[in-house]
Amino acid sequence: MTDDEPNLITSSKSQRIVVDGYPFAIEIYRLETERTWTLEVVDHKGTSHVWDDQFRTDRDARNAAVEALEREGAIALMRSNNVIPFRQG
């Protein structure tokens, strides 16, 4: 049996940073069949924030995350007004 699903490539530009005392994981990845990169930032509570835009390079994605965190601050990203929670049970 063959696996038709493309592999997920994780960028070496993915990293963990601390902003305003809060840790964040910057995750940058793409499918092996794609050229553009997806950006996801996960806050200290495990809430995932995925950018709608795709990035031409993994460096562009990392820079966008760092710039957003520096410009908006950690608390702005952690606000729940743009987060849709999963249903429990």
ABEGO torsion letter per residue (X at the ends): XBBABBBBBBBAABBBBBBGGBBBBBBBBBBAABABBBBBBBBAAGBBBBBABBBABAAAAAAAAAAAAAAAEAAAAABAAABBBBBBX
